[in-house]
Amino acid sequence: MLGFGETHEDLVQTWQDLLVSGCDILTMGQYLQPSADHLPVKRFLPPEEFAELEKEALDLGFSGVASGPFVRSSYQAEKLYCHALRRMKRLAEPSI
């Protein structure tokens, strides 16, 4: 969840930590305050920024990334998993 006031450096460090730990699929969505008793949203990210973050995370080494304002961890999970498997297979194939 994004929108808590995290910096870009926070995101990159978290991504690197996730990759080192063996995580290869990442989902990023907008935090939405469920009630007045919960933490407030610090910033709403535009869809274009989510798209940029997705590309950056893929370039860093994730096999699959879903990134958008309404993405949640289960967001089209099967589709994302299958996409990540295909990407991993392509990356593992020797180039001629």
Backbone bond lengths (Angstrom), bond angles and torsions (degrees), N, CA, C in turn:
res aa  C-N    CA-C-N  psi(-1)  N-CA   C-N-CA  omega(-1)  CA-C   N-CA-C  phi
1 M - - - 1.441 - - 1.525 108.83 -
2 L 1.309 114.68 131.62 1.454 121.07 179.45 1.521 109.19 -114.49
3 G 1.322 114.95 154.97 1.453 120.72 178.73 1.517 113.15 115.77
4 F 1.348 116.09 11.33 1.467 121.26 178.77 1.526 112.43 -90.62
5 G 1.334 116.70 -2.35 1.456 120.25 -177.05 1.522 112.43 104.86
6 E 1.330 116.11 13.16 1.461 120.20 178.88 1.525 110.30 -66.42
7 T 1.330 115.99 151.91 1.456 120.88 176.73 1.528 109.35 -95.92
8 H 1.309 115.63 167.12 1.460 120.01 176.21 1.530 109.95 -61.45
9 E 1.320 116.26 -39.14 1.464 120.73 178.00 1.529 110.62 -62.18
10 D 1.331 117.51 -38.08 1.476 121.16 175.65 1.524 110.36 -59.23
11 L 1.328 116.37 -44.26 1.455 120.60 -178.71 1.519 111.24 -63.74
12 V 1.324 116.60 -48.65 1.469 119.96 -178.12 1.525 110.30 -61.46
13 Q 1.320 117.67 -43.00 1.471 120.37 179.08 1.527 110.67 -62.75
14 T 1.319 117.03 -41.55 1.468 120.93 178.41 1.520 110.38 -63.76
15 W 1.338 116.66 -43.89 1.467 120.05 178.35 1.518 110.59 -59.92
16 Q 1.332 116.85 -45.13 1.466 120.20 -179.92 1.528 110.71 -62.25
17 D 1.318 116.88 -42.20 1.467 120.99 177.68 1.534 110.68 -61.17
18 L 1.340 116.49 -42.35 1.464 120.51 179.38 1.528 111.23 -63.79
19 L 1.322 116.79 -43.69 1.459 120.37 179.77 1.527 111.09 -63.08
20 V 1.328 116.82 -43.31 1.469 121.12 179.40 1.522 110.80 -62.32
21 S 1.322 116.71 -33.21 1.466 120.24 -178.36 1.531 112.68 -80.86
22 G 1.337 117.15 -4.50 1.458 120.21 177.18 1.522 114.63 103.20
23 C 1.302 117.90 2.24 1.469 121.31 178.14 1.527 108.36 -76.80
24 D 1.316 117.51 132.45 1.460 118.58 178.18 1.525 113.91 -128.51
25 I 1.328 117.65 3.37 1.461 122.14 174.86 1.524 108.00 -124.79
26 L 1.325 115.78 131.42 1.459 121.73 -174.12 1.525 110.14 -128.79
27 T 1.329 116.46 136.20 1.468 121.01 171.15 1.520 108.30 -121.13
28 M 1.328 115.72 138.62 1.464 121.75 178.10 1.521 108.72 -132.84
29 G 1.321 116.35 126.86 1.455 121.38 179.31 1.522 110.68 -137.10
30 Q 1.305 115.52 169.98 1.462 122.22 179.69 1.520 110.41 -82.59
31 Y 1.325 116.58 128.42 1.460 120.44 172.19 1.519 108.21 -69.50
32 L 1.319 116.28 132.63 1.460 122.56 176.17 1.525 107.53 -123.28
33 Q 1.295 116.96 122.85 1.459 122.31 -177.22 1.527 109.90 -64.21
34 P 1.352 117.85 114.31 1.463 119.54 -176.15 1.529 114.75 -71.64
35 S 1.323 116.82 -27.06 1.468 120.08 178.04 1.518 108.61 -158.98
36 A 1.310 116.13 171.01 1.465 120.64 179.14 1.522 111.69 -65.40
37 D 1.319 117.81 -17.29 1.472 121.99 179.36 1.526 112.56 -82.40
38 H 1.323 117.99 -7.03 1.460 122.19 -178.55 1.522 110.65 -101.58
39 L 1.321 115.87 166.84 1.463 120.95 178.87 1.524 110.48 -57.56
40 P 1.333 116.79 140.31 1.465 119.67 178.59 1.532 111.08 -76.43
41 V 1.314 115.70 157.62 1.453 122.08 173.39 1.524 107.42 -74.21
42 K 1.327 116.72 127.80 1.473 120.56 177.29 1.524 110.86 -84.06
43 R 1.360 115.80 -35.86 1.460 119.14 -177.36 1.523 110.01 -157.07
44 F 1.323 115.40 137.05 1.459 121.36 172.30 1.525 108.10 -94.06
45 L 1.320 116.36 122.55 1.458 121.10 179.67 1.522 109.27 -86.09
46 P 1.333 117.28 135.79 1.469 119.33 177.24 1.528 110.48 -73.27
47 P 1.326 117.61 155.07 1.469 120.72 179.88 1.527 113.03 -53.92
48 E 1.327 117.39 -35.34 1.462 120.89 -179.92 1.528 111.48 -62.35
49 E 1.317 117.03 -36.29 1.460 120.12 178.64 1.528 111.04 -70.09
50 F 1.327 116.52 -37.61 1.462 119.42 175.25 1.531 109.94 -61.11
51 A 1.332 117.55 -40.06 1.465 121.37 178.82 1.525 110.73 -64.20
52 E 1.329 117.09 -41.61 1.468 120.95 177.81 1.527 110.95 -63.88
53 L 1.326 117.30 -42.11 1.464 121.15 179.53 1.527 110.57 -64.99
54 E 1.326 117.24 -37.86 1.459 120.97 177.78 1.523 110.46 -60.92
55 K 1.326 117.09 -47.82 1.469 121.15 179.63 1.526 110.26 -61.28
56 E 1.305 116.34 -44.26 1.462 120.22 -179.22 1.531 111.70 -62.54
57 A 1.319 116.79 -41.90 1.469 120.47 179.87 1.528 110.85 -66.85
58 L 1.331 117.17 -38.62 1.468 120.20 176.13 1.528 110.46 -64.28
59 D 1.328 116.23 -43.84 1.466 120.80 178.62 1.529 111.78 -62.35
60 L 1.325 116.51 -29.86 1.464 120.99 179.83 1.524 111.65 -74.18
61 G 1.346 116.76 -23.05 1.453 118.34 175.61 1.515 117.48 135.08
62 F 1.329 118.92 -0.07 1.458 119.72 176.50 1.523 109.71 -69.49
63 S 1.321 116.56 142.79 1.459 121.43 179.17 1.517 111.81 -80.10
64 G 1.308 117.39 -28.80 1.453 122.45 179.60 1.514 110.31 -147.42
65 V 1.329 115.95 137.14 1.466 121.15 178.95 1.522 108.68 -140.22
66 A 1.318 116.28 130.79 1.464 122.52 169.98 1.521 105.73 -116.43
67 S 1.315 116.59 123.55 1.458 120.93 -174.57 1.518 109.60 -141.64
68 G 1.311 116.71 120.72 1.455 121.40 178.84 1.517 110.33 -179.75
69 P 1.310 117.21 164.26 1.463 120.96 -175.49 1.524 114.74 -55.44
70 F 1.333 117.43 -34.73 1.462 119.89 -175.80 1.527 113.43 -106.97
71 V 1.337 117.22 11.55 1.465 121.13 178.90 1.520 109.48 -72.02
72 R 1.313 115.19 136.22 1.466 122.56 173.75 1.517 107.09 -126.38
73 S 1.321 118.10 170.30 1.466 120.58 -173.25 1.524 112.65 -60.25
74 S 1.314 118.08 -27.70 1.465 120.23 179.17 1.531 112.02 -95.95
75 Y 1.324 117.22 7.12 1.461 122.90 -175.54 1.519 110.77 -58.18
76 Q 1.306 117.12 109.71 1.454 123.23 178.73 1.533 110.48 44.94
77 A 1.333 115.44 46.70 1.465 122.04 -172.28 1.527 112.52 -56.50
78 E 1.315 117.54 -44.94 1.468 119.39 -177.96 1.528 110.87 -64.02
79 K 1.330 116.87 -43.60 1.458 121.36 179.79 1.532 110.58 -62.23
80 L 1.335 116.78 -44.39 1.461 121.27 179.56 1.527 110.95 -64.09
81 Y 1.328 116.95 -42.70 1.462 121.55 179.69 1.531 110.66 -61.81
82 C 1.318 117.38 -46.45 1.469 121.07 179.70 1.528 111.02 -63.97
83 H 1.318 117.22 -40.37 1.461 121.60 176.85 1.524 110.00 -61.67
84 A 1.318 117.03 -44.14 1.466 121.10 179.96 1.518 111.08 -63.07
85 L 1.331 117.68 -40.52 1.470 120.70 178.22 1.530 111.18 -62.89
86 R 1.335 116.71 -42.68 1.465 119.94 178.22 1.525 110.97 -63.43
87 R 1.330 116.57 -41.56 1.475 120.76 179.31 1.520 110.56 -64.26
88 M 1.342 117.44 -43.31 1.457 121.40 179.45 1.530 110.06 -61.17
89 K 1.341 116.57 -40.57 1.459 120.82 179.91 1.527 110.46 -64.64
90 R 1.338 117.13 -43.83 1.466 120.75 178.85 1.516 110.86 -61.90
91 L 1.332 117.04 -42.79 1.464 120.90 -177.87 1.518 111.56 -67.63
92 A 1.341 116.72 -28.55 1.464 121.06 -177.43 1.524 112.20 -82.63
93 E 1.336 117.51 -18.74 1.459 121.11 -179.05 1.515 110.02 -71.30
94 P 1.341 116.99 136.10 1.465 119.17 178.00 1.532 110.38 -68.03
95 S 1.316 115.64 139.62 1.474 118.82 178.16 1.523 108.95 -88.85
96 I 1.302 113.72 143.07 1.470 119.50 -176.07 1.515 109.37 -106.33
